[in-house]
């Protein structure tokens, strides 16, 4: 039996889709469905043994009322907003919830794979190496990153990096993120306007060393991110905290041009002011150091940005789900 938290969310529902494709339906899906029903659409057509609301599930965890047959916990559930200003909510929902679930997994000898984030790296001044020494020195720029970093430190301080897998997801994009609102990828948010008006808006740069649109991110397609999760699920002897990126930083202009090419239009990029509250916490460059993962003999090539955007455009045309 697999427990999949955040199973109706973006990454979680894509993991569920993959599990179904390889014949796994013994999955307890945990989430909190939105009032508009967009997240529920991520579960349509998928097979799982039970759906449990996240609050009820936490009660079961604390009361030790989960089935004893659970052999793997894929903890993808969390508040992923980088702009919410509610420290207590992040503490309870992202950190304490994860600690409870991790302790249950330890007590029941279940594999525990959890989602961390590239937001833990802060402004990137310390680099993007996923080793313990770097991790301990990181200073995230927002409450979301802080909540993820706090749990990473709990894992390291407890020595559980020898038992758990933490995955620092970089800029993941692809089908099933439609419910995320402003937290959707730029590809998802811009697609309709690019098709309709032939225009896209990107943030101006406020640093002289980066021209407008030349800020860089490590963009990773959802199928590649899911493949890495599955790798760790299939290799229980491999543990630790790992980056989930491609190892290649690309510009927002690259992303925009890829989207225009995917829909057959000439690029027309507008550069707009960045909201003042975002400017102090904005990451101008991210690039995952993938040395540690590659050393574990994960050799699958990553989808190029151009191919990923082209594939995703096929889904965005009619908002298809994985």
N, C-alpha and C positions, 0 to 999 in steps of 0.2 A: 504494500500500500504506500502511495506517495501523498504527502500533504503539500499542496501548492497554494501558498498565500499570494494575494494579489492576482489570483487566477483569472479574474475578469478584467484585469488591467491590460496595459500594452504588452510588456514583456511576458507577463504571466500567461496571458491567453495564447500568445504565440508558442510558448513552451507547451501548453496543453495541446495545441494543434499538432505539434511535433510528436508528443507522446502518443496521441491517437494514431498518427501515421505509422508508428512502430508497434502498434498493437496494445498500448497501455491505456486502460480505461479505469483502473483501480486507483482513482485520484480523488482525494477530498479537496474541493476547491473552496478557498476561504477568501472573502472580499467584503466590500460594502458597496452595494449597487447604488448608483446615482439616481436621483428622482426622475431625470429625463429619459432614463432607459438606455443611454448610449453604451454604457459598459455591458449591459445585459446582452446587447447585440454581439459582443465579442464571444459569448458562450454559445450562440446559436449554432446548432448542428454538431456541437462537440459532445463527447461522451465522458462522463465522470460518475463516480459512485455517489457523491453527495455534495451539496452546496451548503456552506455554513457561514453566517454573518460573522465578521471579524470579532465583534464583542462577545458573542456566544462562544466562539472558538477559544478566545482567551480564557473565558470561564472554565471551559473544558480542560485547557492546558493547566491552569492553576489548580483545578480540582483533580488532576490526573485522570481524566475521563476520556482520553483518546484511545482508539483501538490499539492493542498491543502489537498488531501486525504492521505498523508503520515502519518502513525501513529507510525512508528518505524524506527529508523536509526541504523543500525548495522555497525559501522565504524571500519572495519578491515584493511583498506588500509593504507599503510605506507611503507617507505623504511626500511627494517628490517636488512640491512647489519650491522654487528658489526665491520667491518674493514674499511669502507669507511671514508675518511678524508675530508669531505666537510661540514663544520658547517653551511654554508648558506643554502645548500640544505635541511639538516635536519630541520632547522628553518622554511623554507617555506613549505616543503612537509609534515613534521610530526607534527609540532607545529601549525603554522599559519593556515594551511588547516583545522586542527581539531577544532581550535577555531571558525573559520567561520561556520563550520557545526554545532558545538554545539550551537552557538548563534542562528542559524536558527531554530534548534530543540526547543530551549527555546521559541522563538517567536511564534512558531506554535504548541506548546504543544505536541510535538512528543517525544516518548520514545527515549533516546539516550544511546546506549551501545557501548563502545569503547574499543579498544585493547591497553592496556598498556603492560608492560613486566617485567619479572624477572630481566632483565638487569638493572633495576632501583636500585636493591639492592647492586650493586657494588661488593666489595670483600666479602660481607656477614658478616663482623665483627659486624654489628648492628643486625644481625639475619634476619629472613624472615617473620616477623609478619606484616600483612597488616592493622595495625591500623594507625590512623592519626599521632600520636606522632612519631612513627618509620619512617613513610613516609617522614615527614618533615626533618629528619636528614640524609637521604640517600645521598650517593655520588657515582653515577654511574662511571664506568670505561671507557666508550666509548661514542662517540657522539650520537649513537643510543639510548643508555640508558638515556643520558642527555635529549634528545628530548622528550622521553616518560615521564620522571620524571618532566620536566618543565610543561607539560600539567596536570599531576596529581596535582601539586602544584597550578596551575591556578584553577582547580576544587575545591580544598580545600579552597583556599583563597576567592573564590567567593561564597562559601557555596553550590556549585552545587552538592556536594556529596549526598545531600538530593534529588536530581532530576535525577542524572545520575548514570550509572554503569560503572566502570572502571575495566578491567580484566587483571591482571598481569599474562600473560602466561609464564609458565616455559618451559621446553624442550619438545615441542610438535613435534610428528613425525607421519608419516603415509602416505597413498596414496594422490596423487595430489601435492606433493612437488617436483616433478621431474624437474620443470623449475628453481629451486632455485640455481643451480650450486653449488658453494662452501658453500652456506648457507643451503644446504640440511642436513638432519640428517646423522649421521655416518652410521646408518643402510642402508640408501639409497645409500650413496657413496661407502660403502664397499661391498654391496651385490654381484655385478658381480664378483669381485675378489675372494670373499669367495667361490662362486660356481665354478669358473674357476681354481683357484690356491690353494684353501683351506687355505688362509692366510688373515690376517687383520692387519692393522697398527694403533696403538694408540700412542698418545703423551707420551713421558717420563714425569716423575714428576721432578720438580725442587725444591721441598720442602721435607725436611727429614721426615716430619710427614705423608707423603703420598707416598706409593710405586708406581712404574710404573703401570698405569692402575687402580689404586685404588682411583683416583680422583672421586668425586661423583656428580651426578646430579639427580634432580627430573624429571624423564622422564614420560610424560603423552601422552597416545595414542589419536589420533585425534578424535575418536568417543566420548571419555570422555570429551574432551575440548568442542566439539560441544554441548554435552548434558548440560554442564554448561551454555553456551550461551543461549540455549533454555529455561533453567530454569528461567533466568532473564527476558527473553522476555515474558514468561508466567506468571510472578509474578511482575507486574508493581509497586507494593507497596514497593518492596525491592530495595534499592539503596545503593550506596557506592562503595568503591574500594576493590576488592577481589582478592586473589590469585587463580590461576588456575593451580594446580599441583595435585599430589597424596598424598603429605604429607610423602612420603618415598623416601629417597635418595638411589640410587643404583650406583654401580661402573661401569666405562667403561668396566672393565673386565666382569662384569655380563652381560652387553649388548652384548659384543662380544660372550661370551659363549652361550647366548640365540640365537644369529644368527647362530652360527655353529650347534646348536642342531636343529634349524628350517630347515636347509638344509641337515641334516644328515651327518655332517662331524666332525672329531675330531678337537678341538681347536688348532690353531697355531697363536699366537699373537706376532707381532713384535712391539717393542717400538722404535719410531723414534723421532728425535729432534723436538722440538717445535720452530716454527719461532720466531726469536728474537723480532719482533714487537708485537707479541701476548703475550709473556711471562708476561709483566708488567700488562696486563689487563685480565689475565686468571682467571676464577673462579674455585677454587678447590673443592668447595662444595656448593650445593644449595639444599634446602629442604623447600618446601612451608609449612607454618603454615596454616592449613586448618580449624582451630577452628572457625573463623568468618563465613565461608560458612556453615559449619556443624550446626552452631547455627541458621541458617536460614532454618533449616529442609531439607537441601539437603542431603539425606542419601544414594544415589546411590553408590554402591561399584565401585572402579576403577579397570580397567583391569590390571592384573599383567604384569610386564615387559615381562616375558616369553611368556604369551599368546598373548600379543600385537605384539611382534616381530614375532611370528609364523604366526599370521594373516597377518601381513604386508608382510611377505615373499611370501605369496600367490599372492599378488598384484605385487610385484617387479619382479616376475618370467617373466611376460609379460607386465610390466608397465601398469597394469590396473588402471583405475580411479574410484573414488567414484562418 
